[in-house]
Amino acid sequence: MNAEPGDQVSMSYAHDDEQQREMFDHQLADYVRHHGERWDLTAILEPLDLLGRRVRRVEVGLRRRPDGTLSVTMTFELPSRGT
């Protein structure tokens, strides 16, 4: 994460890594606290939890738009199921 939570931030989530999850939670809380908007983070956390059960790591990008909405991107790699 950037040192100062500005308008955009990037962070990693790893479902099976407790320390990484705690760091993610802390960074997300810092980012949200830094802004005055009251976003419903359930729309981020529920799919992230489901994804995290299936993939090793999810990169999450947050960007506060000028109108106060939060743009969220999640990037991850799907392992091959084998053929």
Secondary structure, DSSP 4 states (H G I P E B T S, - for coil): --SS--SEEEEEE-TT-HHHHHHHHHHHHHHHHHSS----THHHHHHHHHHHTTSS-EEEEEEE-TTS-EEEEEEE-PPP---
